[in-house]
């Protein structure tokens, strides 16, 4: 019984520092359920996890695109490309990364290239983390 209580307390402590954000419904892919989790670690880095369930393949968009790119907006750098979403299966796309800068906003765009410096494709959804915290 003590092990179970200890495990529950440990899980609560591990998840209590995380903030989970739910993106608004996208006009482009309304079936997508998109969330982000941001955790500040002991070294003052920010672990960012974005999950998009039921996100249509970018090739099915009009116009057709090649990939979904996730951007963070920070006070120091403006919008920065933090990577492409990886499709785990037809139902789930994810991205996990670390940032030394605090994200103020997270934006998801559909792009023809993943290694680009500024968003230029179709904006899928965005969330202002300060307004939604």
N, C-alpha and C positions, 0 to 999 in steps of 0.2 A: 504494500500500500504506500509506503514511504517513497519507493521508486516512482510510482505513478504520479504522486503529488510533485515530487522533484522535477519530473519530466514536464509536467504541465506548467509549473512555474518557470522553468527554463525556456519553454516555447513561448510563453507570454512575454518574457523579457526580451527574447530575440526579435519578436515581431512588434513590440511596442514602440521601437524607435523608427519604424518604417511608416511612411505616409503613402497611402494608396489613392490615386486619382482616377476618376472615371471620365473619359473623353466624352464630349457631346456627340450625339448621333450625326454621322456624316451624311451630307446630301448626295455625295458621290457613291458611297457604298453603305447604304443605310442599315444593312444587316450586320455590319461589323460591330463587335463589342470590344472596345479598346480601353485598356487600363495601363497605368504606369505606377511603378513603385519606386520611391526615392528614399535611400537610406544614407545618412551621413555616418561615416566610420570614424574610428579613433584617430586616424591620420588626417581628418578633415577632408577626405575625398567623398564624392557622392556616387553611390552605386545606383545606376539607373536601369530598371527593367521595364520594358514595354511589351505587352502581350495584346495581340489582336486576334480575337476569335471570329470566325466566319467572314474573314476579309477576302473578297474576290481576288483572283489572280490579276496582277497588273495588266496582263495581256488582254483581259476581258473588258478593260475600260475603254471609253471612247474619248479621245484617241487612245489606241493601245500603247502601253508603257512596258518597261522591262523590269523595274524593281521598285520597292518601297524604301524610301530613305527617311531616317529619323534625324531631326535637328533639335538642338537645344539653343535657347536664347539665354545668354548670360550678360550681366552688367559689363563684364570685362571684354567680351569678344563678339557681342551681337549673336547672330545665328551661326552655329557651327554644325557641320555634318558629323554625327556620332556613329553612323553606320547604316547598313542595310538590314532590313528585317529578314530573318531566316524562316522559311516555311518548314515547319516540322511535319505537317501533314495538311490535308485539304482544309482542315478546320482551325489550325493554329499557326500564327506567325509570331516570332519573338525577336527581341534584341536585348542583350545585356552588355553594359559597359561601365567604365568608371570615368568620372570627370573630376578634375581638381577645382573646377568652378561650379558655383551653385546655379542650378538651372532655374530660370524664372518662367520659362515657357517650354513646352515640348510640341513640336510640329511634325506631322507625318505627310510626306508628299510622294506622289508617284512620279518616277523619273525614267528617262531613257538610259541614264548612266548612274552608277552608284558613287563614283569617286568625283563628285562635283563640289565646288566651293560655296555655292549659294543656291537656294531653292529656285527652280525655274519651271518645274512641272506642275501637275495638278495637286492642289492642296486637298488632302483627304480629311484631316481634322487637326485641331490644335487645342491646347489647354493652357491657361494661365495658372501656374502653380500657386502664385501668391494670392490670387483672387479666390481660388478654390481650396485653400487650406483651412 
